[in-house]
Amino acid sequence: MWLLIIVNLAGKLAAVLLFRTDLATALALWFGPDLLVAYHVFVPRAQGLLRLHRRFATPRREVWLTIDDGPDPVAHHTHTHPLGAFWCASPTSVRWELDAGRHALRAVGVKPARFRPPAGIRNPWLASALRARHLTAVGWSARGLERWQREPGAVADRVLRRLAPGAILLLHEGPGVPALVRVHAVRLVLERLRDQGYRCVVPAAGQVG
């Protein structure tokens, strides 16, 4: 994170120095680092601000099927799912999302060790907050994007497109997903995994990372 911040500030300083003599370069130096930071905040595969684990180690035909946004105890996904504002949340807000979520989960006997930010969006303060709470950030290898699909088969096709041992698959439940997709896409994924000799597991801590 600090490297990105230093690069950003250096770009701004250079832009100010060059503003009067080379406007094009100054504009590029001013906005270029912002685009770099935005990439690491919003693109799930980027790892600059926080490493999101996208696979786990296994020699067997095993995958980790994760399901976000529903009532089932699937690790920690923030307390209120602040999708639109999580990227710019203050350190206090980030800590509250983590602590309130942990409290709610622990009240029903769940002690989360993994965390997935909403839509994989990072925040500059998230990495240190997770370390302090001994939470590992987990992303995905493939996701179904079922909020934009109306056909369960298309969801299953997408999430299994690059199937391989150690894949972390992401599906969703909850009211934002049509009931037909929510139920039948999961069924199709499980059937196709079985047909290809895969089984679903929850990897041990040493397998992720």
N, C-alpha and C positions, 0 to 999 in steps of 0.2 A: 504494500500500500504506500509506504513512504517513498519508494522509488517513483511511483506514478505521480505523487504529489510534487516531488522535487522536479520531475520533468515538466509538469504543468507550470509550476512557478518560473522555471528557467525559460520556458517558452514565452510566458507573459513578459518577463523582463527583457528578453531579446526583442520582442515585438515593439515594446516602448522605445527601445534604443534605435530601432530601424524605421520607426513610423514615418519620419520626415524624409528619409532618403530612399526607401524601398517599400512602398505601401503594400505591394502584392506579397512580398516575403513576410512583412510584419503581420498581415492578416492570416497568413498560413501558420505562422508561429503562435499567433494568439488563439486561433480556433482548433488547430491540429491536436494539441494535447487534450483539449476538451473532448474531442472525438475519441481519443485513445481511452480516456477514463470512462466515457459512456460505453464503449465496447466492453470493458471489463465489468461494468455494472450490470448491463442488460443482456449480454450474450451468454447463455448458459455454459458454453464450452470454454469461455475465457477463464483464466486461472490467476490473474494478476492480483486481485483484491482478496480472493479467498479460493482455496482449492475445493472444488466440488467433485467428489469421487464419482466416477462414471462407470466403474466396473469393480468386480471383486475377484480375488484370486481363487481359482478352483481348477482341478484337472478333470472334473466330471461334467456331465451335461446337466448343469444346474443354472438357474436364473433366480434373481430376486424380483418378485412381482410386488411392486409398491402401488398403493392406491391412495391418492390424495383427496382432501377436502370433504371427507365423510365422517361419520360418527365413530368409525372403528379406530382402535388405538394403533395407528401407523406412525410411530415415532413422534416428532415435534415439527409442526408446520406453521409456527407463530400462533398467537392466541386469537387474533381477529382477522388474519389473512389480509393485511393492508396492501393489496396488490399495487394500487396506484401511487402510494406514498412511501412504501418501504425503502425505496432507493435513496430518498432524501431524509429519512427519519433521523432525529437527533440521537445522540448516544443514550439519553435517558429513555427515549421511546423504544429503541432497540432492546435495551435491557428489560423494559417492562414487557414487551412482547414475549421475550424468552422466559422471564420469571413467572408471568401470569399463566402462560401455557404450561410450564412445568408444574405449577401449583395445581392447576386443573387436572392434569394427567395423574399426578401423584395422589390426588383425592380419590381416584378410582383404582389405585394400585398399580399404575404404570410409571416406571422410572425410565424416561427416554435417554438414550445414549446417542441418537442420531437426529439430525435436523435437516430439513429441506426448506430453503427460502421460497416464498411464493413465486411460481413461474421461474425459479432459478435466479431471481434478481438479487444482486448483492447490494451491500451498503458499506461505506468506508469503515464503519465502527463494528461491523458484524464479526469479523475474524477474532478480534480480541475478546468480545463478549462471549463467543462460543468457547474459546480456550478457557476462560475463567469458569465456565460451567461444565467443562469436560464433555462438550457435545461435538460430534464429528459431522461435517457438512456432506450431504449425499445428494448427488444429482441423478442423472439417468443416462443410459445408453440410447434408449429410444422411447418415444412417447406416442400415444394414440391421437392426441389433439381432438378428442371426441366432442369438445364443445363446438367444433366447426364441422362435424360430420353427422350425418343422419342415417348412416348405414353401418351396422355393427361389423360387417365383413371388412369394410374399408379401414376401420379402426384397428382390427386385428392384423390386417395386412401391413399397416404402417408400423405398428409396434413390434412386429416380428420380422421386419424387412431385413435386418442385419443380425439375426439371431446367432449367438455364439455363447459358449460357456462363460459364465461370469457376468453376463449382461444384467443390467439393472433396468427393468421395464417400468414405465410409468403410465398408469391409467387413473381415471378420476371417477368419483361418485359424487353424490350431493345433488341439490336441486338445480344446479346449473347445467346438468347433463340430462338429456332426454332419457326417460325410463327405459325405452327400448334399447338404446345404446348402452346405458349404464349396466344393465343386466346381461344382455346377450353378447356384448363385446367381450366382457370378462369370460363368459362361458366359452366363446370361440377361441380366445387366447389359451385358456386352460386345455381345451381339447386338442388344439394344434401342438401345444407343447408336449402333451402326452403322446401324440402320434409320432413326434420326432424324438422321443426318448428322453425328454427333459423333465426335470422335477423342480418345483419351486422350493426355495430354502430362504431362511434368514441367515445371512453370513455372520460368522463370529467376528469379533472386533479386529482380530489379526488379519482377517481376509480383506478388509476394506482399508486402503491406505498404503 
